[in-house]
Amino acid sequence: MLGCSTFPARRRLALNNVQFARYSGVIEVIMVLRGENGTAAFPGKSRNRDGFARSQAFQVLFLWVHDWIPLGRLNDVAAVRSQDTGRRLVTVTLIQSVPWTIGLCFSVLNFRQPYPDWLYDWLVISYGLLFIGQIRAWWIPCLFRPEPERAARYQIMFGKTHSFLPPRNGMVPNTAHILLHLATAGTLIILLMK
């Protein structure tokens, strides 16, 4: 065990986290994603770079505004506000927007040059977590495991928005969220294809 009474508690925690990362395979996964030569080639061709930047910008803009600014039939701001307090809505917006805004800002700063390894890792991890969250919040309850409470809440929040898929398990992902999910998947594909 790395923990020792001579180490301060904060230092023991840091050492234990390093040990966890080493033995859980997290470091190996990141190294495989980087490839043998690191991220020197990412974002690669200008077509990939431009598409990646557009995808990031769309997602960041969507995450910041979709609960605040009316977008026609793509969202229902009043319905969202009926389900969340203003304080919770601000908190959710910050949590779901700031990490990807940071990634976008540093991607723009490194637009014409190879991304540093830490930025590539930030992007893979943050967009990977975003995509997992989207799958968990929308597609698993819709396709596999019904969640009646979530379905009822989403029906209030998104029931009047445009959708083109048929309802299933009381849920139907609306068009705006499908566009976001496709952009997230595309961003991850571009990142992982580097």
N, C-alpha and C positions, 0 to 999 in steps of 0.2 A: 504494500500500500504506500502511495506517495505521501499521504498525509502524515505529518509528524508534529509533535507538540511544539517544536521550535519554529515552525512556519506559522505566520499569521493566518487566520481563517480565510481571508480573501486569496492569499497565495495558494493555500491548499486547494481551494475551489478551482482556481485557474489550472493548477497541475492536474487535478482530477478530470477537468474538461478536456485537456490535451490528451490524457490517457484514454478517455472515452472516445474521442475523435479517432485516435490511432487504432483502437481495437474494434470500433464499430464499422470501420470501412469508409467513413465520411471522407477522409483524406484521399483514399484510393479512388473513390467515385469522382471527386473533383479533378484529380490528376488524369483520369481517363477522359473526362469531358474536355480538358485542356488539350489532350493529345500529346504526342511526344515532344513537339516543338513549342509548347505553350500556346499563347494566343497571338503570336506575332502576325499571323495571317488574318486574324479577325478584325474588322468585318469583311475583309476580302474585296471582291469585285465591287465596283461602284454601284452596280445594280442591286446587289445584296445590301450594301450600306444604305442606299436610298430607301429601299423597301423596309429595311429594319428601322430606320429613323421615322418613316411614316407610320409604321405600325406602333412604335413606341409613343409617338406624339398623339395618335388617335386614342390609344388606351389611357394615357395620362389625362388628356382632355376629358374623355368620357368619365373617368373615375372622379374627377373634380366636379363636373357639372351635372351629372345625370339625376341627382337627387335635389338639385337647387334651381335649375333653369328649365322651364317648359320647352320640350322638343317635339311639339305636336303630339301625334299618336304614339311616339316612341317611349314616352314616359308620362307619369301622372304625379306631379309634384305634390299636389294636395293630398292624394291618397297615401303617399310615402310619409308625409308629415302627420297624417292622422294616426300612424302606427308608431312613430318615434317622437320623442321630445326634441326640442331644438338642440339641447346640450348633447344628447346621444347622437343626433344627426351630425353635428360638428365633429364629435369624437370619431364616429365611423368614417366620415369623409377624410379626416386626417390619417387615420390608420390605413385606409385603403388607397390613399393617394401619395403620401409623402415618400415612401420607399421607391416607388416607380418614378416619381418626379426627380429624385436624386439620381437614379440611374439614367434618366433622359438627359439631365443637365451634364453629367460627366460624359455621356455618349456624344453630345454636341461638342463639348470641349475637345474631345478626341476624334472628331468626325473624319478628318483626313489623315489620320495616323493609326497605327495598330493600338488596340485597347490594352491598357495594363492588365496584368493577370487579376488583380483585385477587382477591377471593374467587370471583367468577364465573369468572375465568380459571383459578384453581386447580382449581375443580370440573370445568370442561370438560376441561382437560388431564389431570387425574388420572383421572377416570372414562373418558375416551377411551382413555388408556393401559391402564387395567384391562380395558376391553372388547377392545381389540386383543390383549392378552395372553391373554384367555380364548378368543378366536377362534383364536389361534395354538396354544395348548396343547391345546385340545380339538377344535375343529370342523374345522380344516384337516387334521390327521392322520386324523380319523374319516371325513371326507367326500371328501377330494381326494388327499392325499399320504400314503400309509402310512409310519409310523415304527415299525418293529417293536420297537425298544428301549423307546420310550415306551409302546407298547401293552403290552409285557410288564410294565413297572414299574407302570403304571396298573391292570393286571389284578390284581397283588398288592395294591396299595393300596385299590382300589375294587371289586374283583371280587365281594365279598360284600355290597355295599351295594345299596339298592333302585334299580332303573332300569326304565324302561318302553319305551325305544327298543331296536330290535334292534341287535346288534353289527355293526360295519362296519369293515373294515381292522383287525380285532383290538381295536377300542375301542368303548366305549359310554359316553357321558356319563351319570353317575348323576343321580338325581333332585335331590339337594342342589345339585350344580353347575349343573344346568339352572335351578333356582330362582334361584341367584345370577346366572347369565348373563341371565335375563329381568329381574331387578331392575336390573342394570347397564344393559341396553338401555333400560328404562323411565326410569331416571334421566337417561340421555343425551337421550332424547326430550323429557322435561320441560325439561331445561336448554336444548336447542336450539329449543324452541317458544316459550320465554319470551314 
